[in-house]
Amino acid sequence: MRTRTFCRCGWQTPISDRLTASSMRLKTRAEHGIFGYGDTPVEFIDSAIAWLASRYQWHVNPEWIVVLPGVVSGLNLAVRAFTAPDELTIAPTPIYPPFRGAAKLAERGQITLPLTLQEGRWLLDLAAPEGQLDDKARLLMLCNPQNPGGTVYRREELQAQLEFAQKHDLIVCSDEIHSDLLLEPGVKHIPFASLSEDAAQRSVTLMSPSKSFNIAGLGASIAIIPNAGLRAQFNRVRRGIVPDVDILALTAAAAAWREGEPWLNAQNAYLRSNRDWLVSQVNKMTGLSLASPEATYLAWIDASALGMASPALYFEKHGLGLTAGREFGNDQFVRLNFGCTRALLDEAVARLKRALAARL
């Protein structure tokens, strides 16, 4: 029987015995006992606005916010709302699989924007697709912090992305779900839409407390769309297809944003320690290399030196449930989730070493 060390995402064991703010508020709301239909609570919107203002100095108006059951829903809605069947999306590669899936499901073409490793950071090569772009390119899909590479884009890098969008008259959909999970000291997340009024008016920003506070199974996210016309298009596609978010998810999300910052800070310190140890261990292993992620709890491990057709399948046979790089656009990589206890990470590293030793 095969043993999987990791699930695909999220903590499986709490890092503290204390109940989180979300857990406590869920308990109180569940005891209320009535779960009928209702409008989105004002406190959910207020908590989102307050979080964005305090965390990123980004001041968002309540009418800009569209509530969603998940960021993936937002990616799919953006593709369908802002591109016609004969138009194209542009997405980085490697990238979180739903970026590619959203275009495929909507039967839209997609131009790839390659990421290259530069001085230990995965950066966009904005010059690479120039020969492929014409007036059919309509939607630029960004991911910041980047999944799977872990890059947190600096202001000048975001400005270059904005200039690329301006040059080609693109709408921008920016997935910023990992924005709270910053591991590199001194690095700050800058929302794409906060760059300028032009950036705000051409963009949809997708955010959620789900990854940051380990409440992904509850499903509460937001799309922030300052442009009224784009927001109307987005809502028109959403209507009748995407369900409203349930009250328990909204309760947990609001509590996380309103009361969860101390817990988040402690978790990020734990993740930073996990990251540092994992990077040091992987880069000692013959055949593997890992650029230290600046954010997220995900390690994008280069296994190309092993010369295998499917590194993920090989490691699975040795008891490791790594995500295959093929899903992200590069089959010579694997993605490892270090959002776990150190004991579990120790075991994963031990299995990596045993798997590599078994090749000799």
C-alpha positions in Angstrom: 0.0 0.0 0.0 1.3 3.4 -0.9 1.6 6.0 1.8 1.1 9.7 1.1 3.1 12.0 3.4 1.4 15.2 2.2 -2.0 16.1 1.1 -2.2 18.7 -1.7 -2.6 21.8 0.5 -3.2 23.1 3.9 -2.4 22.2 7.5 -3.5 18.8 8.7 -2.3 19.2 12.2 -2.8 22.5 14.1 0.3 24.3 15.2 -1.4 25.3 18.5 -3.9 23.7 20.9 -5.7 27.1 21.1 -8.9 27.5 19.2 -8.5 30.0 16.4 -10.7 33.0 16.1 -12.5 31.3 13.2 -13.2 28.2 15.3 -14.6 30.2 18.1 -16.9 32.3 15.9 -18.1 29.2 14.0 -19.0 27.5 17.3 -21.0 30.5 18.4 -22.7 30.8 15.0 -23.5 27.1 14.9 -25.1 27.3 18.3 -27.5 29.9 16.9 -29.1 27.0 15.0 -30.7 28.8 12.1 -29.1 28.6 8.7 -31.5 30.0 6.2 -30.9 32.2 3.2 -29.6 35.7 3.9 -27.6 38.6 2.5 -23.8 38.8 2.9 -23.2 40.1 6.5 -22.0 43.7 6.6 -19.3 42.5 9.0 -17.8 40.3 6.3 -17.3 43.2 3.9 -16.2 45.5 6.7 -13.6 43.0 7.9 -12.2 42.6 4.4 -11.9 46.3 3.9 -10.2 46.8 7.2 -7.8 44.0 6.6 -6.7 45.4 3.2 -6.3 48.9 4.6 -4.2 47.8 7.6 -2.2 45.1 5.8 -1.5 46.7 2.5 -2.6 50.4 2.8 -5.1 49.7 0.1 -8.4 51.5 0.5 -11.2 49.6 -1.1 -14.8 50.7 -1.5 -17.5 48.2 -0.4 -19.3 48.3 -3.8 -16.1 47.1 -5.5 -16.4 43.7 -3.7 -18.0 40.6 -5.3 -18.3 37.7 -2.9 -17.3 34.3 -4.3 -17.1 30.7 -3.0 -13.5 30.5 -4.1 -10.7 32.1 -6.1 -10.9 29.4 -8.7 -14.4 30.5 -9.4 -13.1 34.0 -9.9 -10.5 32.8 -12.4 -13.1 31.0 -14.5 -15.5 33.9 -14.3 -12.8 36.4 -15.5 -12.0 34.3 -18.5 -15.7 34.0 -19.5 -16.6 37.6 -18.7 -13.7 39.4 -20.4 -12.9 37.3 -23.4 -14.9 36.4 -26.5 -14.6 32.8 -27.9 -12.1 33.9 -30.5 -10.0 35.9 -28.0 -6.9 34.8 -26.0 -5.8 34.8 -22.4 -2.2 35.2 -21.3 -0.9 33.2 -18.4 2.5 32.6 -16.8 4.1 29.2 -16.9 4.7 27.3 -14.6 1.4 28.3 -13.0 -1.3 27.0 -10.6 -3.3 24.6 -12.8 -6.7 26.4 -12.7 -5.1 29.2 -14.7 -4.7 26.9 -17.6 -7.9 25.0 -16.9 -10.0 28.2 -16.9 -9.0 28.9 -20.5 -9.5 25.3 -21.6 -12.9 24.9 -20.0 -14.1 28.1 -21.7 -12.6 27.0 -25.0 -10.3 30.0 -25.1 -6.8 30.0 -26.5 -3.9 30.8 -24.1 -0.5 32.4 -24.7 2.2 31.4 -22.2 4.3 33.9 -20.4 7.4 32.0 -19.3 9.0 32.4 -15.8 12.7 32.2 -15.6 14.9 31.7 -12.6 16.9 34.9 -12.1 19.2 35.2 -9.0 17.1 32.8 -7.1 13.7 34.3 -8.0 11.1 33.2 -10.6 10.4 36.3 -12.8 8.2 36.9 -15.8 9.8 37.2 -19.2 7.5 39.9 -20.6 9.4 40.1 -23.9 9.0 36.4 -24.8 5.4 36.4 -26.2 5.7 39.7 -28.1 5.7 38.0 -31.5 2.5 36.1 -30.6 0.4 39.0 -29.5 -2.2 40.7 -31.6 -5.6 42.3 -31.0 -7.0 38.9 -30.0 -5.1 38.9 -26.7 -7.5 40.3 -24.1 -6.9 39.0 -20.5 -3.6 38.9 -18.6 -3.7 36.4 -15.7 -1.2 37.1 -12.9 -0.4 35.3 -9.7 1.3 37.3 -6.9 2.7 35.8 -4.7 3.5 33.3 -7.5 2.3 29.7 -7.2 4.3 27.5 -7.5 7.5 29.5 -7.5 6.9 31.6 -4.4 8.0 35.0 -5.8 6.7 38.2 -4.3 6.8 40.8 -7.0 8.4 44.1 -6.2 6.9 47.5 -7.2 9.1 47.9 -10.2 8.2 44.4 -11.4 4.5 45.0 -11.0 4.9 48.3 -12.8 6.5 46.4 -15.7 3.5 44.1 -15.7 1.2 47.1 -15.8 3.1 48.6 -18.7 2.8 45.3 -20.6 -1.0 45.4 -20.0 -1.2 49.0 -21.1 0.8 48.4 -24.2 -1.5 45.5 -25.3 -4.7 47.0 -23.9 -5.3 44.0 -21.5 -7.6 43.4 -18.6 -5.7 42.0 -15.7 -6.9 39.2 -13.4 -4.6 39.0 -10.4 -4.8 36.0 -8.0 -3.4 37.3 -4.7 -4.6 34.5 -2.4 -1.2 33.9 -0.9 -0.6 37.6 -0.1 -0.6 37.1 3.7 1.9 34.2 3.6 5.1 36.2 3.3 8.2 34.4 4.5 11.1 36.7 3.4 11.9 39.4 6.0 11.4 42.9 4.7 9.4 41.8 1.6 5.9 43.4 1.3 3.0 42.4 -0.8 1.7 45.2 -3.1 -1.8 44.6 -4.7 -1.6 45.1 -8.4 -4.7 47.3 -8.4 -3.0 49.7 -5.9 -0.3 50.7 -8.3 -2.3 53.5 -10.0 -5.8 54.5 -11.0 -5.1 52.8 -14.4 -4.2 49.6 -12.7 -7.3 49.7 -10.6 -9.6 50.4 -13.6 -8.3 47.5 -15.7 -8.1 44.8 -13.0 -9.8 42.2 -11.0 -8.1 41.2 -7.8 -8.9 37.8 -6.2 -8.3 37.3 -2.5 -9.3 35.1 0.4 -8.4 34.3 3.9 -8.6 30.6 3.1 -5.0 29.7 2.5 -3.7 32.1 5.2 -5.9 30.8 8.0 -6.4 27.2 6.9 -10.1 27.6 6.2 -10.0 26.6 2.5 -12.6 23.9 3.1 -15.2 26.6 4.1 -14.9 28.6 0.8 -15.2 32.3 1.1 -13.4 34.7 -1.3 -13.7 38.1 -2.8 -13.1 39.7 -6.2 -12.2 43.4 -6.0 -13.3 45.2 -9.2 -13.1 49.0 -9.0 -14.3 49.4 -12.7 -18.1 49.5 -12.7 -18.3 48.2 -16.2 -16.0 45.3 -15.6 -17.8 44.5 -12.4 -21.2 44.4 -14.3 -19.7 42.0 -16.9 -18.3 39.8 -14.1 -21.6 39.7 -12.2 -23.6 39.0 -15.4 -21.6 35.8 -16.0 -21.7 34.9 -12.3 -25.5 35.2 -12.0 -27.4 32.0 -11.8 -24.2 29.8 -12.0 -22.0 30.6 -9.0 -23.8 30.0 -5.7 -23.9 32.4 -2.8 -21.4 31.8 0.0 -22.8 30.1 3.0 -23.1 31.8 6.4 -20.5 29.6 8.2 -17.9 30.3 5.6 -18.5 34.1 5.8 -18.4 33.9 9.6 -15.1 32.1 9.7 -13.6 34.4 7.1 -14.7 37.6 8.9 -13.3 36.3 12.2 -10.0 35.5 10.6 -9.6 38.9 9.1 -10.8 40.7 12.2 -9.1 38.8 14.9 -6.6 36.4 13.4 -3.5 38.5 12.8 -1.5 37.2 15.9 -2.2 33.6 14.9 -1.2 34.3 11.3 2.1 35.9 12.4 2.9 32.9 14.6 2.1 30.6 11.7 4.3 32.5 9.3 7.2 32.3 11.7 6.7 28.5 11.8 6.4 28.3 8.0 9.6 30.4 7.6 11.5 27.9 9.8 10.1 25.0 7.8 11.1 26.7 4.6 14.6 27.5 5.7 15.2 24.0 6.9 13.7 22.4 3.7 15.7 24.6 1.4 19.0 23.7 3.2 18.2 20.0 3.0 17.0 19.8 -0.6 19.9 21.7 -1.9 22.3 19.1 -0.4 20.6 16.3 -2.3 22.2 15.2 -5.5 19.8 15.7 -8.4 17.5 18.2 -6.7 17.5 22.0 -6.4 15.2 24.5 -4.8 15.0 28.3 -5.1 13.9 29.6 -1.7 10.3 30.7 -2.0 9.6 34.3 -0.7 6.0 33.4 0.2 3.5 30.5 0.3 4.0 27.1 1.9 4.9 25.5 -1.4 8.4 24.4 -2.6 8.9 24.2 -6.4 11.7 21.6 -6.6 13.7 21.1 -9.8 14.3 17.4 -10.4 15.4 17.7 -14.0 19.0 16.5 -13.1 17.5 13.1 -12.2 16.7 12.4 -15.9 13.3 10.9 -15.2 10.2 11.1 -17.3 8.0 11.5 -14.2 9.8 12.5 -11.0 6.4 12.8 -9.1 5.5 9.2 -10.0 8.9 7.9 -8.8 8.6 9.7 -5.5 5.1 8.5 -5.0 6.4 4.9 -5.2 8.6 5.8 -2.3 5.8 7.2 -0.1 5.7 10.9 -1.0 2.6 12.6 -2.3 4.2 15.4 -4.3 2.2 17.4 -6.9 3.5 16.6 -10.4 5.0 19.6 -12.2 3.3 18.5 -15.4 0.1 20.0 -13.9 1.8 23.4 -13.7 3.5 23.2 -17.2 6.9 21.6 -16.4 7.1 17.9 -15.9 10.6 18.0 -14.5 9.6 19.7 -11.3 7.6 18.6 -8.3 5.7 20.7 -5.8 6.0 19.9 -2.1 3.7 21.4 0.6 5.7 22.4 3.7 2.6 23.7 5.5 2.8 21.0 8.1 4.4 20.1 11.4 8.1 19.9 11.5 7.9 16.2 12.4 6.0 15.5 9.2 8.4 17.6 7.2 11.3 15.6 8.8 9.7 12.4 7.6 9.2 13.8 4.1 12.8 14.8 3.9 13.9 11.4 5.1 11.8 9.7 2.4 13.2 12.0 -0.3 16.7 11.0 0.8 15.7 7.3 0.8 14.1 7.6 -2.7 17.2 9.2 -4.1 19.5 6.6 -2.5 17.4 3.8 -4.0 18.4 5.0 -7.5 22.1 4.2 -6.9 
